[in-house]
Amino acid sequence: MLDKEYNYFVSVRDNLVKEHPGEYVVIVGYEILDFYGSEKIALEAMVHRELGTFLIQHCIPEKESIQKYHSRVIFA
């Protein structure tokens, strides 16, 4: 559902990380709406501003955004 927005973010991530390190960007379609200091502030701003779907992403390098999950469950 947010594939377009996420793919756009990935395509401009390097520039966003340089220009807005550590901030949160709000993207609708192929448009950057604004930057915020926290995810919570970004979400609160969008609740009052925009109806519909939007993407909030942290402007950090890709290597820092990879999440790892460990489980003791073995899948066969």
N, C-alpha and C positions, 0 to 999 in steps of 0.2 A: 504494500500500500504506500509506503514511503520510499520505494526504490528510486524514483526519479530524484528526490531530494538527497538521499544518501549518496547516490552516484555523483551528483553535482558536488556535494561536500568533499568526497574523495578526490575529485578532479581539481579542487582548489585548496585542499588541505594544507599543502606546503606554504602557500602564500598566507593563509589565515594564521597558521602557527607563527610565521614571522611577524605579521602585522598585529595580531591580537593573541599573544601567547597566554594560555591559561584561561581565556575568556570562553563564554558559551555563545554560540552563534545560533540564530533562529533562521531557518530556511523554509520558504514556501515555493514549491515548484523549482524554478531556476533562479530565484531571487533571494538575496540575503536581506532580511528585514532589519536586524539589529544585533548588537553584541551586549552581553551582560556579565556581571562578575560572578554569578552563581546560577546553577540550574534552577533553583527555587525561584529566584528573582525573574529569570527568563519566563518560566511557566506562569508566574503571577501576572507578568506584563501581558502575555499572550491571552490569558483568560479574559482580560478586559479589552483587548485590542482586536482579536481576530477570531472569526468563526471558521470552522473547518479544520483540516489537518495541517500540521506543521512539524518540522523536525528541529530538535534542540541537540546540538553536538558540542562537545568539549574540544576546544582548539589546542590539541596536544599532538605531538608526533605519533605516527602510527605505531611505532614500537612500544610506546607507553600506553597505548589504548587496548592492547591485546589482553584479554582476560583468560585465565586458565582455571579450569575446574577439575577437581580430583574426586574420585569416587572409589569406594572399595568394592563396588558392584562390578562383576565381570559379565559382559554381554557375549553370548555365544551366537 
